[in-house]
Amino acid sequence: MNQIVAMIMLVFMAVVGGGSTIAMVIGIPGMIIWKIYRKIRYGYKLTD
């Protein structure tokens, strides 16, 4: 019984960790590209 609970917890932690990793991998470059686009298109500062 303990092994089943441990496996369920392991799978849950893997899904949560993988989801946050994917969000960072997509989000950080997306934010940088969006800021560069706004700089070129509208002349906004990169730090805003």
Secondary structure in CASP SS format (residue, H / E / C, confidence):
PFRMAT SS
TARGET T0000
AUTHOR 0000-0000-0000
METHOD secondary structure of the structure
MODEL  1
M C 1.00
N H 1.00
Q H 1.00
I H 1.00
V H 1.00
A H 1.00
M H 1.00
I H 1.00
M H 1.00
L H 1.00
V H 1.00
F H 1.00
M H 1.00
A H 1.00
V H 1.00
V H 1.00
G H 1.00
G H 1.00
G H 1.00
S H 1.00
T H 1.00
I H 1.00
A H 1.00
M H 1.00
V H 1.00
I H 1.00
G H 1.00
I H 1.00
P H 1.00
G H 1.00
M H 1.00
I H 1.00
I H 1.00
W H 1.00
K H 1.00
I H 1.00
Y H 1.00
R H 1.00
K H 1.00
I H 1.00
R H 1.00
Y H 1.00
G C 1.00
Y C 1.00
K C 1.00
L C 1.00
T C 1.00
D C 1.00
END
